[in-house]
Amino acid sequence: MIKIEDIFADLKTLETSRLVLRKLKVEDAQDMFEYCSDEEMTPFVTWDAHKTIDDSMVFIQKTIEKYKKSQVGEWGIALKETGKLVGTCGFLWWMTEWGRAELAYAIARPLWGKGLMTEAVNEVVRFGFDEMELNRIEARAIPKNIASIRVMQKIGMTKEGLHREQMIMHGKFVDLSSYAILRRDYYK
């Protein structure tokens, strides 16, 4: 059975036609702050808008610690053309014994609707099935996050249900729509 350390001890850089998915680094703090401080993103994510660049640095340092400890984590999404960090995409957890993992992602609001998130998520899903040998990849979103749900649908995920008041976001219980894709569906 594959182990988390086998994959995340040295997280591979992934590329798509327009993006580079790579480890986050301290130098990304300003770029991350630029999109994470956008108050219009926060209704759709579990984190509060970053108030200072230190908030972005804390997230980056926690992620770098995950890399050092060979733990499941996120790739930074950078534009291939400029190298600018514009988002993150990766796994929240991985149950190796069951071949399951949960995917999460965020991208700068000015890039919404341009297909970049679908491009990044599709590559991470491919990595999950090909490299991590997953059987099932899951993702969740609040029902009003139509753009995120569209990304899930575009990569072939199927809605499996609505979990009522499953999580607290910004001090309130919220419902989460649950989506998943199986290995056999992906390779059809």
Secondary structure as UniProt FT lines:
FT   HELIX           4..8
FT   TURN            9..10
FT   STRAND          14..15
FT   STRAND          19..22
FT   HELIX           26..28
FT   HELIX           29..36
FT   TURN            39..41
FT   HELIX           42..44
FT   HELIX           53..68
FT   TURN            69..70
FT   STRAND          74..79
FT   TURN            80..82
FT   STRAND          85..95
FT   HELIX           96..98
FT   STRAND          100..107
FT   HELIX           109..111
FT   TURN            112..113
FT   HELIX           116..130
FT   STRAND          136..141
FT   TURN            143..144
FT   HELIX           146..154
FT   TURN            155..156
FT   STRAND          158..169
FT   TURN            170..171
FT   STRAND          172..182
FT   HELIX           183..186
//
